[in-house]
C-alpha cells in the first residue's frame, strides 16, 4: 500500500508524537504539516496568526497541506487543517484519514498555553465551543476514528497499524 496516512485531531492529542512512531512501523516518511508551514513562511505559527490573522493563516495552511506528497507518508496535520476545504478533500480522496479523538477533560490536562501553541481560535470563542466545532469537522473528514484516551504511545501506534491494515485488504 502506498497511500499516506493523515492524522487529524485537536492540538495536544498526539498527532505528531504518534505519527513519528507510526511512520517507523510502516516504513513511511513522517511529515509534520505545522513544520511545513513554518519552513515555508519562515515564522512560527503563533506569529503568523498574530500578524496575518486567522483567515490568512488558514489560506497558508491550506496551501502547505496541498503541497505535501501523498505517497508513503504519515502526515500530522495542524488542529485547524479541517478548515482547509481543498486540502481535506484531497486527503480524504487520496489517503487514509484518521481522527485521533480525545475527550475535553483529557485534552485540557494535556494542553499548555493556547497562545504558545499557535491555536486558531476566533476572538471571543471559548475553547469548549472550538472543541465542539472542530469535532464535527474531524468526524466529517475521517475515514476512521480512534479514541486515544488512556492509550500509551505504543498502544496508539499498534491500534493505528491494525486500522491501516484493514485498508490494505
C-alpha positions as CSV (number, residue, x, y, z in Angstrom):
1,X,0.0,0.0,0.0
2,X,1.3,3.4,-1.0
3,X,-1.4,5.6,0.4
4,X,-0.4,8.1,3.0
5,X,-2.0,8.2,6.5
6,X,-3.3,11.6,7.6
7,X,-3.7,12.2,11.3
8,X,-6.3,14.8,12.3
9,X,-7.5,15.9,15.7
10,X,-7.3,18.6,18.4
11,X,-4.0,20.2,19.3
12,X,-2.3,18.2,22.1
13,X,-3.9,14.9,21.1
14,X,-0.5,13.5,20.0
15,X,-0.7,13.6,16.2
16,X,3.0,14.5,15.8
17,X,4.3,12.2,18.5
18,X,2.4,9.1,17.4
19,X,2.9,10.0,13.8
20,X,6.7,9.5,14.1
21,X,6.2,6.1,15.7
22,X,3.6,5.0,13.2
23,X,5.9,6.1,10.3
24,X,8.7,4.0,11.6
25,X,6.3,1.0,12.0
26,X,5.1,1.4,8.4
27,X,8.4,2.3,6.8
28,X,7.0,5.6,5.7
29,X,8.2,9.1,5.9
30,X,6.9,11.4,8.6
31,X,5.6,14.9,7.7
32,X,4.5,17.5,10.3
33,X,2.3,19.9,8.4
34,X,2.9,22.6,11.1
35,X,6.7,22.4,10.4
36,X,6.0,22.6,6.6
37,X,4.1,25.9,7.3
38,X,6.8,27.3,9.5
39,X,9.5,26.4,6.9
40,X,7.6,27.9,4.0
41,X,6.8,31.1,5.9
42,X,10.0,31.5,8.0
43,X,7.9,32.2,11.1
44,X,6.3,30.4,14.0
45,X,2.6,29.5,13.7
46,X,1.7,31.8,16.6
47,X,3.5,34.7,14.8
48,X,1.7,34.1,11.5
49,X,-1.7,34.1,13.3
50,X,-0.8,37.2,15.4
51,X,0.5,39.1,12.3
52,X,-1.7,38.0,9.5
53,X,-4.9,36.8,11.2
54,X,-6.8,33.6,11.2
55,X,-8.2,33.8,7.7
56,X,-4.8,34.3,6.1
57,X,-3.3,31.6,8.3
58,X,-5.9,29.1,7.1
59,X,-5.1,30.0,3.4
60,X,-1.4,29.4,4.2
61,X,-2.2,26.2,5.9
62,X,-4.4,25.0,3.0
63,X,-1.6,25.7,0.5
64,X,1.0,23.9,2.7
65,X,-1.2,20.9,3.0
66,X,-1.9,20.8,-0.7
67,X,1.9,20.8,-1.3
68,X,2.6,17.6,0.7
69,X,3.3,14.5,-1.3
70,X,0.7,11.7,-0.8
71,X,2.7,8.6,-1.2
72,X,4.0,6.6,1.8
73,X,3.8,9.4,4.3
74,X,2.4,9.7,7.7
75,X,1.2,13.3,7.9
76,X,0.4,15.0,11.2
77,X,-1.9,18.0,10.3
78,X,-2.3,21.0,12.4
79,X,-5.5,21.0,14.5
80,X,-7.0,23.7,12.2
81,X,-6.4,21.8,9.0
82,X,-10.0,20.8,8.9
83,X,-10.9,24.4,8.0
84,X,-8.8,23.9,4.8
85,X,-11.6,22.5,2.5
86,X,-9.4,21.8,-0.6
87,X,-6.6,20.1,1.3
88,X,-9.0,18.0,3.4
89,X,-11.0,16.9,0.4
90,X,-7.7,15.9,-1.3
91,X,-6.6,14.0,1.8
92,X,-10.0,12.2,2.0
93,X,-10.0,11.2,-1.6
94,X,-6.3,10.1,-1.8
95,X,-5.2,8.9,1.6
96,X,-6.4,7.3,4.9
97,X,-7.6,10.0,7.3
98,X,-7.6,9.0,10.9
99,X,-9.2,11.2,13.6
100,X,-7.4,10.9,16.9
101,X,-10.2,11.6,19.3
102,X,-10.0,12.6,22.9
103,X,-12.5,14.0,25.4
104,X,-12.4,17.6,26.6
105,X,-11.3,16.8,30.1
106,X,-8.3,14.8,29.0
107,X,-7.4,17.4,26.4
108,X,-7.3,20.2,28.9
109,X,-4.9,18.1,31.0
110,X,-2.5,17.7,28.0
111,X,-2.7,21.2,26.6
112,X,-0.5,24.0,27.8
113,X,-0.9,27.6,26.7
114,X,-3.0,28.0,23.6
115,X,-1.1,31.2,22.7
116,X,2.2,29.3,22.7
117,X,0.8,26.6,20.5
118,X,-0.5,28.9,17.8
119,X,-4.1,27.6,18.0
120,X,-6.6,29.1,15.6
121,X,-9.4,30.3,17.8
122,X,-11.8,33.2,17.0
123,X,-12.0,36.3,19.2
124,X,-14.4,35.6,22.0
125,X,-14.7,31.9,21.2
126,X,-14.3,29.6,24.2
127,X,-12.1,26.5,24.0
128,X,-15.2,24.4,24.6
129,X,-17.0,25.9,21.6
130,X,-13.9,25.5,19.5
131,X,-13.8,21.8,20.6
132,X,-17.4,21.2,19.6
133,X,-17.0,23.0,16.2
134,X,-13.9,21.0,15.3
135,X,-15.1,17.6,16.5
136,X,-17.9,17.7,13.9
137,X,-15.4,18.6,11.2
138,X,-12.9,15.9,12.2
139,X,-15.7,13.3,12.0
140,X,-16.8,14.6,8.6
141,X,-13.3,14.2,7.1
142,X,-12.2,11.0,8.8
143,X,-12.3,7.5,7.3
144,X,-11.9,6.2,10.8
145,X,-11.9,7.5,14.4
146,X,-9.6,6.2,17.2
147,X,-10.3,7.1,20.8
148,X,-6.9,7.7,22.4
149,X,-7.8,8.4,26.0
150,X,-5.8,6.2,28.3
151,X,-3.7,4.7,25.5
152,X,0.1,4.8,25.6
153,X,2.0,6.0,22.6
154,X,2.9,2.4,21.7
155,X,-0.7,1.2,22.1
156,X,-2.0,4.0,19.9
157,X,0.6,3.2,17.2
158,X,-0.3,-0.5,17.4
159,X,-4.1,0.3,17.0
160,X,-3.4,2.6,14.1
161,X,-1.3,0.0,12.4
162,X,-4.2,-2.5,12.7
163,X,-6.6,0.0,11.4
164,X,-4.4,0.8,8.4
165,X,-4.1,-2.9,7.7
166,X,-7.9,-3.1,7.1
167,X,-7.4,-0.5,4.3
168,X,-4.8,-2.8,2.6
169,X,-7.2,-5.7,2.1
